[in-house]
Amino acid sequence: MSPEQFKQCIEECLRCMEECNHCYDACLSDEHVAMMKDCIRLNRECADICTFAVQVVSRNSLLAEEICQLCTIICGTCGNECTKHSDHEHCKRCAEACFACAEACRKMSG
């Protein structure tokens, strides 16, 4: 992997983590919070895997490719769920960040 791929992966994971945390918080405040439960769960899981992926990639772990594969799956799943709620600006931004992160992680995992 090139240094640029490492940098891009880390930056996209951090952005995704931030957007997922923001979306998580905004969804909890939604008047229809029960309808947002899958989005909320996936936001948490996605933020957590992105945080872990940053740690793994930044220390050049032997398992970085496998963690990035998992991050690709979780980010894609979270992005798809947020797309269902694209009438909410926070979900729209979150989906965009998730898909960009999934692409950066896909490049890291070969």
CYANA upper distance limits for C-alpha pairs under 8 A (distance plus 0.5 A):
  1 MET  CA      5 GLN  CA      6.78
  1 MET  CA      6 PHE  CA      7.52
  1 MET  CA    108 MET  CA      7.47
  2 SER  CA      6 PHE  CA      7.06
  3 PRO  CA      7 LYS  CA      6.66
  4 GLU  CA      8 GLN  CA      6.52
  5 GLN  CA      9 CYS  CA      6.52
  5 GLN  CA    104 ALA  CA      7.98
  5 GLN  CA    107 LYS  CA      7.97
  5 GLN  CA    108 MET  CA      7.40
  6 PHE  CA     10 ILE  CA      6.71
  6 PHE  CA     57 VAL  CA      7.33
  6 PHE  CA     58 SER  CA      8.04
  6 PHE  CA    108 MET  CA      7.95
  7 LYS  CA     11 GLU  CA      6.63
  8 GLN  CA     12 GLU  CA      6.52
  8 GLN  CA    104 ALA  CA      7.09
  9 CYS  CA     13 CYS  CA      6.53
  9 CYS  CA     54 VAL  CA      8.24
  9 CYS  CA     57 VAL  CA      8.49
  9 CYS  CA    101 CYS  CA      7.42
  9 CYS  CA    104 ALA  CA      5.52
  9 CYS  CA    105 CYS  CA      6.40
  9 CYS  CA    108 MET  CA      7.82
 10 ILE  CA     14 LEU  CA      6.67
 10 ILE  CA     53 ALA  CA      8.18
 10 ILE  CA     54 VAL  CA      5.75
 10 ILE  CA     57 VAL  CA      7.65
 10 ILE  CA     58 SER  CA      7.87
 11 GLU  CA     15 ARG  CA      6.70
 12 GLU  CA     16 CYS  CA      6.48
 12 GLU  CA     97 ALA  CA      7.70
 12 GLU  CA    100 ALA  CA      7.09
 12 GLU  CA    101 CYS  CA      5.35
 12 GLU  CA    104 ALA  CA      7.34
 13 CYS  CA     17 MET  CA      6.53
 13 CYS  CA     50 CYS  CA      5.45
 13 CYS  CA     51 THR  CA      7.47
 13 CYS  CA     53 ALA  CA      7.66
 13 CYS  CA     54 VAL  CA      6.93
 13 CYS  CA    101 CYS  CA      6.07
 14 LEU  CA     18 GLU  CA      6.75
 14 LEU  CA     50 CYS  CA      7.26
 14 LEU  CA     51 THR  CA      7.45
 14 LEU  CA     54 VAL  CA      7.73
 15 ARG  CA     19 GLU  CA      6.70
 15 ARG  CA     97 ALA  CA      7.03
 16 CYS  CA     20 CYS  CA      6.44
 16 CYS  CA     46 CYS  CA      8.41
 16 CYS  CA     47 ALA  CA      7.38
 16 CYS  CA     50 CYS  CA      7.50
 16 CYS  CA     94 CYS  CA      7.40
 16 CYS  CA     97 ALA  CA      5.40
 16 CYS  CA     98 CYS  CA      6.06
 16 CYS  CA    101 CYS  CA      6.87
 17 MET  CA     21 ASN  CA      6.62
 17 MET  CA     46 CYS  CA      7.47
 17 MET  CA     47 ALA  CA      4.74
 17 MET  CA     48 ASP  CA      7.87
 17 MET  CA     50 CYS  CA      6.29
 17 MET  CA     51 THR  CA      7.12
 18 GLU  CA     22 HIS  CA      6.69
 18 GLU  CA     47 ALA  CA      7.85
 19 GLU  CA     23 CYS  CA      6.48
 19 GLU  CA     90 HIS  CA      8.11
 19 GLU  CA     93 ARG  CA      7.37
 19 GLU  CA     94 CYS  CA      5.54
 19 GLU  CA     97 ALA  CA      7.30
 20 CYS  CA     24 TYR  CA      6.39
 20 CYS  CA     43 ASN  CA      5.35
 20 CYS  CA     44 ARG  CA      7.46
 20 CYS  CA     46 CYS  CA      7.35
 20 CYS  CA     47 ALA  CA      6.16
 20 CYS  CA     94 CYS  CA      6.29
 21 ASN  CA     25 ASP  CA      6.76
 21 ASN  CA     43 ASN  CA      7.13
 21 ASN  CA     44 ARG  CA      7.53
 21 ASN  CA     47 ALA  CA      6.99
 22 HIS  CA     26 ALA  CA      6.66
 22 HIS  CA     90 HIS  CA      7.67
 23 CYS  CA     27 CYS  CA      6.41
 23 CYS  CA     40 ILE  CA      8.16
 23 CYS  CA     43 ASN  CA      7.45
 23 CYS  CA     90 HIS  CA      5.83
 23 CYS  CA     91 CYS  CA      6.48
 23 CYS  CA     94 CYS  CA      6.99
 24 TYR  CA     28 LEU  CA      6.80
 24 TYR  CA     39 CYS  CA      8.01
 24 TYR  CA     40 ILE  CA      5.61
 24 TYR  CA     43 ASN  CA      6.11
 24 TYR  CA     44 ARG  CA      7.39
 25 ASP  CA     29 SER  CA      7.14
 26 ALA  CA     30 ASP  CA      6.95
 26 ALA  CA     90 HIS  CA      7.69
 27 CYS  CA     33 VAL  CA      6.78
 27 CYS  CA     36 MET  CA      6.73
 27 CYS  CA     39 CYS  CA      8.16
 27 CYS  CA     40 ILE  CA      6.94
 28 LEU  CA     33 VAL  CA      6.31
 28 LEU  CA     36 MET  CA      8.34
 28 LEU  CA     40 ILE  CA      7.78
 29 SER  CA     33 VAL  CA      7.39
 30 ASP  CA     36 MET  CA      8.43
 32 HIS  CA     36 MET  CA      7.36
 33 VAL  CA     37 LYS  CA      7.00
 36 MET  CA     40 ILE  CA      6.63
 37 LYS  CA     41 ARG  CA      6.70
 38 ASP  CA     42 LEU  CA      6.60
 38 ASP  CA     81 GLU  CA      7.95
 39 CYS  CA     43 ASN  CA      6.47
 39 CYS  CA     78 CYS  CA      7.49
 39 CYS  CA     81 GLU  CA      6.43
 39 CYS  CA     82 CYS  CA      6.78
 40 ILE  CA     44 ARG  CA      6.95
 41 ARG  CA     45 GLU  CA      6.88
 42 LEU  CA     46 CYS  CA      6.32
 42 LEU  CA     74 ILE  CA      8.27
 42 LEU  CA     77 THR  CA      8.13
 42 LEU  CA     78 CYS  CA      5.82
 42 LEU  CA     81 GLU  CA      8.41
 43 ASN  CA     47 ALA  CA      6.52
 43 ASN  CA     78 CYS  CA      6.93
 44 ARG  CA     48 ASP  CA      6.62
 45 GLU  CA     49 ILE  CA      6.72
 45 GLU  CA     74 ILE  CA      7.92
 46 CYS  CA     50 CYS  CA      6.56
 46 CYS  CA     71 CYS  CA      7.98
 46 CYS  CA     74 ILE  CA      6.35
 46 CYS  CA     75 CYS  CA      6.31
 46 CYS  CA     78 CYS  CA      7.16
 47 ALA  CA     51 THR  CA      6.66
 48 ASP  CA     52 PHE  CA      6.78
 49 ILE  CA     53 ALA  CA      6.43
 49 ILE  CA     70 LEU  CA      8.47
 49 ILE  CA     71 CYS  CA      6.43
 49 ILE  CA     74 ILE  CA      8.22
 50 CYS  CA     54 VAL  CA      6.73
 50 CYS  CA     71 CYS  CA      7.04
 51 THR  CA     55 GLN  CA      7.07
 52 PHE  CA     56 VAL  CA      6.68
 53 ALA  CA     57 VAL  CA      6.39
 53 ALA  CA     64 ALA  CA      7.85
 53 ALA  CA     67 ILE  CA      6.72
 53 ALA  CA     68 CYS  CA      6.90
 53 ALA  CA     71 CYS  CA      7.61
 54 VAL  CA     58 SER  CA      6.35
 55 GLN  CA     59 ARG  CA      6.84
 56 VAL  CA     60 ASN  CA      6.68
 56 VAL  CA     61 SER  CA      5.80
 56 VAL  CA     63 LEU  CA      8.00
 56 VAL  CA     64 ALA  CA      6.16
 56 VAL  CA     67 ILE  CA      8.13
 57 VAL  CA     61 SER  CA      6.74
 57 VAL  CA     64 ALA  CA      6.10
 60 ASN  CA     64 ALA  CA      7.15
 63 LEU  CA     67 ILE  CA      6.74
 64 ALA  CA     68 CYS  CA      6.51
 64 ALA  CA    108 MET  CA      8.45
 64 ALA  CA    109 SER  CA      8.11
 65 GLU  CA     69 GLN  CA      6.69
 65 GLU  CA    108 MET  CA      6.65
 65 GLU  CA    109 SER  CA      4.80
 65 GLU  CA    110 GLY  CA      7.86
 66 GLU  CA     70 LEU  CA      6.90
 66 GLU  CA    109 SER  CA      7.18
 67 ILE  CA     71 CYS  CA      6.60
 68 CYS  CA     72 THR  CA      6.55
 68 CYS  CA    105 CYS  CA      5.47
 68 CYS  CA    106 ARG  CA      7.24
 68 CYS  CA    108 MET  CA      6.95
 68 CYS  CA    109 SER  CA      6.15
 69 GLN  CA     73 ILE  CA      7.05
 69 GLN  CA    105 CYS  CA      7.20
 69 GLN  CA    106 ARG  CA      6.88
 69 GLN  CA    109 SER  CA      6.14
 70 LEU  CA     74 ILE  CA      6.76
 71 CYS  CA     75 CYS  CA      6.33
 71 CYS  CA    102 ALA  CA      7.19
 71 CYS  CA    105 CYS  CA      7.17
 72 THR  CA     76 GLY  CA      6.55
 72 THR  CA    101 CYS  CA      7.73
 72 THR  CA    102 ALA  CA      4.69
 72 THR  CA    103 GLU  CA      7.55
 72 THR  CA    105 CYS  CA      6.13
 72 THR  CA    106 ARG  CA      6.43
 73 ILE  CA     77 THR  CA      6.68
 73 ILE  CA    102 ALA  CA      7.71
 74 ILE  CA     78 CYS  CA      6.58
 75 CYS  CA     79 GLY  CA      6.43
 75 CYS  CA     98 CYS  CA      5.36
 75 CYS  CA     99 PHE  CA      7.00
 75 CYS  CA    101 CYS  CA      7.28
 75 CYS  CA    102 ALA  CA      5.96
 76 GLY  CA     80 ASN  CA      6.60
 76 GLY  CA     98 CYS  CA      6.82
 76 GLY  CA     99 PHE  CA      6.41
 76 GLY  CA    102 ALA  CA      6.53
 77 THR  CA     81 GLU  CA      6.83
 78 CYS  CA     82 CYS  CA      6.66
 78 CYS  CA     95 ALA  CA      7.56
 78 CYS  CA     98 CYS  CA      7.27
 79 GLY  CA     83 THR  CA      6.61
 79 GLY  CA     94 CYS  CA      7.32
 79 GLY  CA     95 ALA  CA      4.53
 79 GLY  CA     96 GLU  CA      7.52
 79 GLY  CA     97 ALA  CA      8.32
 79 GLY  CA     98 CYS  CA      5.62
 79 GLY  CA     99 PHE  CA      6.52
 80 ASN  CA     84 LYS  CA      7.32
 80 ASN  CA     95 ALA  CA      7.38
 81 GLU  CA     85 HIS  CA      7.79
 81 GLU  CA     95 ALA  CA      8.40
 82 CYS  CA     86 SER  CA      6.94
 82 CYS  CA     91 CYS  CA      5.43
 82 CYS  CA     92 LYS  CA      7.03
 82 CYS  CA     94 CYS  CA      7.24
 82 CYS  CA     95 ALA  CA      5.85
 83 THR  CA     91 CYS  CA      7.29
 83 THR  CA     92 LYS  CA      6.85
 83 THR  CA     95 ALA  CA      6.47
 85 HIS  CA     91 CYS  CA      6.51
 85 HIS  CA     92 LYS  CA      7.83
 86 SER  CA     91 CYS  CA      6.08
 86 SER  CA     92 LYS  CA      5.26
 87 ASP  CA     91 CYS  CA      8.18
 87 ASP  CA     92 LYS  CA      7.87
 88 HIS  CA     92 LYS  CA      6.87
 89 GLU  CA     93 ARG  CA      6.72
 90 HIS  CA     94 CYS  CA      6.53
 91 CYS  CA     95 ALA  CA      6.53
 92 LYS  CA     96 GLU  CA      6.88
 93 ARG  CA     97 ALA  CA      6.76
 94 CYS  CA     98 CYS  CA      6.52
 95 ALA  CA     99 PHE  CA      6.65
 96 GLU  CA    100 ALA  CA      6.73
 97 ALA  CA    101 CYS  CA      6.54
 98 CYS  CA    102 ALA  CA      6.54
 99 PHE  CA    103 GLU  CA      6.75
100 ALA  CA    104 ALA  CA      6.81
101 CYS  CA    105 CYS  CA      6.54
102 ALA  CA    106 ARG  CA      6.45
103 GLU  CA    107 LYS  CA      6.89
104 ALA  CA    108 MET  CA      7.07
105 CYS  CA    109 SER  CA      6.74
106 ARG  CA    110 GLY  CA      7.01
